Amino acid sequence: MATKPPGTNANILISGAGIGGCIMAILLGRAGLDYLVLERATAFKRLGSSLTLSSQILRLFDQLGLLEELKERVALKVNGMTTLKQDLSLIGRTPTEYFEERYGYGTLGVARADFVEFLLSKIPSDRIQWGKRVLNVEQDDEQVTVYCADKTKYQADILIGAEGAYSPVRQSMFKYLTEKGTPPPKSDLAPLNFEMFCNVGVATNLDPKEYPVLNKENTELDAILANDLPFTVWLLKLSGNRIAWTAGGKLLSRKDKSGQETLRASEWELRTDEELAPEIRDFKVYSDKTLGDLIDKTDPELISRVMLEDKCFSTWYAGRMVLIGDACHKLMPFGGQGATQTVLDAACLASLLHELPSTDMASLNQAFSAYFKHRYPSAKAAYDSSQMATSLTANRGVMADAIRSISLKYMPDKVVTMLMDKLNGERPIVSFLPPPPDRGLLKSTSVPVSAFTHTKPTTC
Ligand SMILES: Cc1cc2nc3c(=O)[nH]c(=O)nc-3n(C[C@H](O)[C@H](O)[C@H](O)COP(=O)(O)OP(=O)(O)OC[C@H]3O[C@@H](n4cnc5c(N)ncnc54)[C@H](O)[C@@H]3O)c2cc1C
């Protein structure tokens, strides 16, 4: 059991052991705060495709002393993103090789499952309870009570909702606010925006002779755009002779015999490969390989089919409950910012919880309000840029082609650098651990924030 810092009796529950829940647990552990994670799944499953981790969060991993191990065990350096036509001719390329020199850290590419497994390995096993599906939450001035599907209940001072887009903590927060007579804005109560599907998986045991891309030291994110249909395939070479693939677009929509959509909202569910649209199997991904070849090398049990929704909520906390990650900002994955923004939330919230003088409602409100004020603008900017990145690959037609060419081929280097500087300039760390060196030519622009005037400002 972690020791509690003087002046604090915080006892914290985290709902969800995805990326947000795991990094939050690691940070709370390092801050000496008492926590317990409740996860719906009965055990860890290797689901998902790939994720990119930007320099924005790698400084935090450096501070935690986990960066070198992350690189050695699961990550590859991403050299750039290449956008190709269906015949594999080049539309444009955005390089990221120079990031390490300029921002101190290069972009890393990981299999989502590897990354979550890596984070889980840093959390003591008695700090996670598996098979705990959070259903409902109640709170009063003294505590928050969490009810799980297996009829168990947990009580704590603070509950962090990290269960992704369909967060039950968020639903409970909305109910609590509505009952109090201060309902969230209508936009928060409306369903998430939804336009796209995708299938994801990781092809394994590939032969480097058949897939020469595997012989390269670093990796590159490739997006291959179908000619006329709004359908795109993304590929990322992973360590260990694997290639992560994502195939998405409106094309994958399927209705059952009665005309009903066969998918449930959100969630990265297992789907068998028979359900993949047959027309995508023949889609060429390398000169003599098709997406079907990669699918055949993917464990069918680990192919997921997902609906991609997005929404940036404006209610992130209420009373003793607070949200991180997809629970408060669900981004389209094509901007490569989902995991990054989630880690940034956790870092900011952990610093503020560490300086909490008391767990009374007023102190929590002060801390959570500082968290929201600090994090919302960055999450909203990432949400907007993810939408732009999605239209850059998803839209078709003459106008879309022109916009793609201008953005990916003819954009002056100076403008590209300016945009990248804005994104990667902020490289937050937590206040309760010694800071790592500020590496890179461009120094970190992270601004200190504090919820409590008596404590020294927190960098988040
Ligand atoms: C299985 C899976 C695969 C994914 N694959 C990809 C991918 O390939 N590419 C990509 O860009 N993004 C992927 N994502 C999304 C990406 O991981 C997230 O966008 C991002 O990292 C935000 O993290 P998060 O912690 O907010 O949510 P998530 O990483 O989604 O984690 C949410 C966690 O909460 C748990 N949970 C849900 N409901 C409950 C409940 N009621 N009670 C308790 N626990 C609950 C879930 O099981 C999950 O472990 C995937 C998400 C999941 C869950």
The ligand as a MOL file (V3000), in Angstrom:
LIG
                    3D

  0  0  0     0  0            999 V3000
M  V30 BEGIN CTAB
M  V30 COUNTS 53 58 0 0 0
M  V30 BEGIN ATOM
M  V30 1 C -9.1500 -2.8450 -26.7910 0
M  V30 2 C -8.8430 -1.4880 -27.3570 0
M  V30 3 C -8.1210 -1.3920 -28.5470 0
M  V30 4 C -7.8290 -0.1460 -29.0820 0
M  V30 5 N -7.0960 -0.0950 -30.2230 0
M  V30 6 C -6.7480 1.0930 -30.7340 0
M  V30 7 C -5.9650 1.1770 -31.9090 0
M  V30 8 O -5.5940 0.1790 -32.4830 0
M  V30 9 N -5.6220 2.4010 -32.3900 0
M  V30 10 C -6.0420 3.5520 -31.7540 0
M  V30 11 O -5.7030 4.6370 -32.2050 0
M  V30 12 N -6.7830 3.5150 -30.6470 0
M  V30 13 C -7.1490 2.3120 -30.1240 0
M  V30 14 N -7.9080 2.2650 -28.9890 0
M  V30 15 C -8.2790 3.5130 -28.3550 0
M  V30 16 C -7.1180 4.1470 -27.6180 0
M  V30 17 O -6.4780 3.1950 -26.8360 0
M  V30 18 C -7.7100 5.2550 -26.7830 0
M  V30 19 O -8.2360 6.2130 -27.6660 0
M  V30 20 C -6.7880 6.0880 -25.9650 0
M  V30 21 O -5.6230 5.5250 -25.6970 0
M  V30 22 C -7.5250 6.6140 -24.7410 0
M  V30 23 O -7.3260 5.7770 -23.6350 0
M  V30 24 P -8.4080 5.6100 -22.4920 0
M  V30 25 O -7.6880 5.0670 -21.3240 0
M  V30 26 O -9.1980 6.8390 -22.3320 0
M  V30 27 O -9.4140 4.5290 -23.0430 0
M  V30 28 P -9.1370 3.0330 -23.4330 0
M  V30 29 O -7.7210 2.8000 -23.7660 0
M  V30 30 O -10.1950 2.7320 -24.4040 0
M  V30 31 O -9.3980 2.2070 -22.0780 0
M  V30 32 C -10.6520 2.0890 -21.4430 0
M  V30 33 C -10.5900 0.9360 -20.4700 0
M  V30 34 O -11.7370 0.9730 -19.6370 0
M  V30 35 C -12.3120 -0.3180 -19.5790 0
M  V30 36 N -13.7430 -0.1710 -19.3080 0
M  V30 37 C -14.7160 0.1850 -20.1700 0
M  V30 38 N -15.8910 0.2270 -19.5450 0
M  V30 39 C -15.6640 -0.0980 -18.2580 0
M  V30 40 C -16.5080 -0.2220 -17.1230 0
M  V30 41 N -17.8110 -0.0080 -17.1900 0
M  V30 42 N -15.9420 -0.5560 -15.9440 0
M  V30 43 C -14.6060 -0.7880 -15.8200 0
M  V30 44 N -13.7680 -0.7020 -16.8820 0
M  V30 45 C -14.2960 -0.3510 -18.0830 0
M  V30 46 C -11.9980 -0.9200 -20.9360 0
M  V30 47 O -12.0700 -2.3340 -20.9040 0
M  V30 48 C -10.5860 -0.4090 -21.1650 0
M  V30 49 O -9.6180 -1.2410 -20.5860 0
M  V30 50 C -8.2600 1.0430 -28.4400 0
M  V30 51 C -9.0100 0.9360 -27.2420 0
M  V30 52 C -9.2910 -0.3080 -26.6980 0
M  V30 53 C -10.0820 -0.4220 -25.3910 0
M  V30 END ATOM
M  V30 BEGIN BOND
M  V30 1 1 1 2
M  V30 2 1 2 3
M  V30 3 2 2 52
M  V30 4 2 3 4
M  V30 5 1 4 5
M  V30 6 1 4 50
M  V30 7 2 5 6
M  V30 8 1 6 7
M  V30 9 1 6 13
M  V30 10 2 7 8
M  V30 11 1 7 9
M  V30 12 1 9 10
M  V30 13 2 10 11
M  V30 14 1 10 12
M  V30 15 2 12 13
M  V30 16 1 13 14
M  V30 17 1 14 15
M  V30 18 1 14 50
M  V30 19 1 15 16
M  V30 20 1 16 17
M  V30 21 1 16 18
M  V30 22 1 18 19
M  V30 23 1 18 20
M  V30 24 1 20 21
M  V30 25 1 20 22
M  V30 26 1 22 23
M  V30 27 1 23 24
M  V30 28 2 24 25
M  V30 29 1 24 26
M  V30 30 1 24 27
M  V30 31 1 27 28
M  V30 32 2 28 29
M  V30 33 1 28 30
M  V30 34 1 28 31
M  V30 35 1 31 32
M  V30 36 1 32 33
M  V30 37 1 33 34
M  V30 38 1 33 48
M  V30 39 1 34 35
M  V30 40 1 35 36
M  V30 41 1 35 46
M  V30 42 1 36 37
M  V30 43 1 36 45
M  V30 44 2 37 38
M  V30 45 1 38 39
M  V30 46 1 39 40
M  V30 47 2 39 45
M  V30 48 1 40 41
M  V30 49 2 40 42
M  V30 50 1 42 43
M  V30 51 2 43 44
M  V30 52 1 44 45
M  V30 53 1 46 47
M  V30 54 1 46 48
M  V30 55 1 48 49
M  V30 56 2 50 51
M  V30 57 1 51 52
M  V30 58 1 52 53
M  V30 END BOND
M  V30 END CTAB
M  END
